[in-house]
Amino acid sequence: MTNLTIVSVDDEYPALQLIEQYCYQIEGIDLIKGFQNPEEALGYLLKNKVDLVILDINMPYMNGIELLQQLPYKPLCIFLTLETQYAVKAFELDVVHYLVKPVDFETFKKAVNKAKDFLQFKNSAENKKQEDFIMFKSNYIMNKVFLEDIKWIQGFGEYIILITALKKYMILERMSNFEEKFQDLGFIRIHKSYIVLSSHISSYDTGNVYLKDGDKLPLGRTYKNFLKTYLN
């Protein structure tokens, strides 16, 4: 796998130096350039595609959000800023992480590694190669969860809850969208409010689906025939 290519943009030179210092300590990444002037950064990024941009938000001439929105392609993005009020906007822009200064090395490394994982997942999906994990956004950050750790997904209107043995993730996405996006990985809908992995199903009867770990979930009447056909 090729290294993750990065451009950083921050009008404060010490911040760029710290990013360079942090990046130097992380394997599998290449910090290509750092810019104090966002307009110069935009000019470079319009001519040179990179995998990840690390952006401050409040900068002279152009803020980080405006810079990101002007790119004709969509690189991964980590906002690294003193501001907290732009977190919702960052979520709408699908950024990998929103870091509030000051940021220690381990927090920075974790955010960059999430970007690496997401790029790997994206490239694998484009190559139609089935993976053993999924990537999704919850609480403004990208999360990687292995399929074997997923117990079930439960729908609540515009949101879904992805449940693992150790943690629950709230995701802003409808059940139908999640089902369509990940159905090739073996996810199957058993109820209007429940999705499970077919490989985790032990058995079922007229009203319930029994999982291999002992959990029991309701089986919707309209999904019973589909489940029977799918498993057979």
Salt bridges, closest charged atoms under 4 A:
ASP10 OD2 - LYS101 NZ 2.67
ASP56 OD2 - LYS101 NZ 3.89
GLU92 OE1 - LYS89 NZ 3.80
ASP94 OD2 - LYS74 NZ 3.22
ASP94 OD1 - LYS137 NZ 3.92
ASP117 OD1 - LYS144 NZ 3.97
GLU158 OE2 - ARG174 NH1 2.54
GLU173 OE2 - LYS181 NZ 2.88
GLU179 OE1 - ARG189 NH1 3.42
ASP213 OD2 - LYS151 NZ 2.78
ASP215 OD2 - LYS151 NZ 2.63
